[in-house]
Amino acid sequence: MGFLWWIVVGLIAGWLTGKIMPGPGRGVLMDIIVGLLGALAGGFLMSTFGLRSGGGFFYTIFVAVIGGVLLTWVFRKLAGRKA
């Protein structure tokens, strides 16, 4: 059940990140990947700032979206520099 939970969180967070940071669509799989990486990055940032995890489903989505937005922003900055 844990793996399915991460897929659902990744999908929702990736979709929300795409709505906040519009751009060329990459598909459902890329949305899940951005959401999952965003959850990891957001969780790391929250723990760095001393905020605890375990806030439930909506907190997890919120943290994943924050991480996804930051990752998307950084990726676009790095990709724009190379172009």
N, C-alpha and C positions, 0 to 999 in steps of 0.2 A: 504494500500500500504506500510505502514511503516514496518509491520511485514514481508512482502515478501522481502523488501529491506534488513532487517537484516539477513534473511535466505540466500540471494544471497551473501552478504558480508561474512557471516560466512562460506559458502561453498567455496568461492574463497580463503579466507584467510586460512582456514583449509587445503585446497589442497596445497597451496603454502608452508605452514608450513611443511607439509609432504614431500615436495620436498627438502626443506632446511634441515630438520632434519629427514633423512630417518630412518626407523625402521619398526617394525611389523605393518602392516596395521590394522586399527581398523574399517574401513568402513565409509560410507558417513555420517551417523548420528554423529559419533564421530568427524569427520572432521568439521562438522557444529558447534558442541559444542565447540571444541577447538578454532575455528575461532571466535565464539561469545564471549567466555571468553577472548580470546586474544584481541578482540576489546575493551572490558571493561578494561582489564589490561593495554593495550597500551594507551587508552584514559586517564586513571588515571595517568600513567607515564608522558605522554606528558603535561598534565595540571600541574603536579607537577614541571616540568622543565620550566613552563611558556609558552609553545607552545599552540597556540589556535587551537581549532577544527574548522570545517566548511570549510575544504580545498577541499571538493568535493569527488567524488567516489574514485579516485586513492589514495588520501591522506588517506581516511578511510581504504582502503585495506592495504596500507603501515603500518599504525598504528596497525591494527589488526594482520598483519603478525609479526610485531615486538613483540607484546604481546603474540601471539601464540608460537613463538619460545622461548621466555623467560619462558612461562608456561610449555612448553614441556621439556625444560632443567631442570627446578626446579622439575617437576614431576619425571623425570628419575633419578635425584640425590636422591630424597626422596625414590623412589621405590627401587633403588639400595642399599640404606642403610639398608632397611628392609630385603632384600633377603639374 
